[in-house]
Amino acid sequence: MGKQSAHTVKSLHEKRAARRANNLPLTLIIAGAALVVIALVVLSTNGASASINVSRVKIGSPLGNFTLTDINGKTVRLSDYAGKPVLLNAWATWCPPCKAEMPLLNQYYQAHKNTGFVILAVNAGDPQANAADFANQNGLSFLILLDPSTRLLDALGISDFPTSILIGKDGIVKTIHVGMFTQQTLDAEITPLIQ
């Protein structure tokens, strides 16, 4: 190989290396943008609309605030119900006692909703379609909220299902009921506190 050809090959390698070096910032920008898009997609499918500003639930303390999406895609905030008694019910379709108490809770809600009483049933990780099918099949008239990664329920310290938390008109947690409600327990534990 002649001196000129070796020089031409070396020059070609240098030009390619220079082009790669010049393209490196563009490649990094494209890769960074792709990572941002992937992160946004992951967040949007895992409850990105969820905003959680609560601490472990405790009787006599305020609950804080949260934002979740309901089964129809509507954004719901606990603060939307300030000044009203709210029963926060943690449930799941895989939980037999949760499913068994829902018709009773629906009847109770129907009997007391004119007083401003609200039930927010927070579903623990079921797909939206499963929670919506259950609500529709059972004619549930209160709001069903989705907590797909159970971030809210974990932050509240809820691990047993069903668990219900009554938040008074003043925003303070009045009672925590673990297990299935009966008409007697609703009348004894909830009715006096929502009037």
Buried (B, 14 or more C-beta within 10 A) or exposed (E): EEEEEEEEEEEEEEEEEEEEEEEEEEEEEEEEEEEEEEEEEEEEEEBEBBBBEBEEBEEEEBBBBBBBBBBEEEEBEBEBBEEBBBBBBBBBBEBEBBBEBBEBBBEBBEEBEEEEBBBBBBBBBBEBEBBBBBBEEEEBEBBBBBBBBBBBBBBBEBEEBBBBBBBBBEBBBBBBBEEBBEEEBBEEBBEEBBE
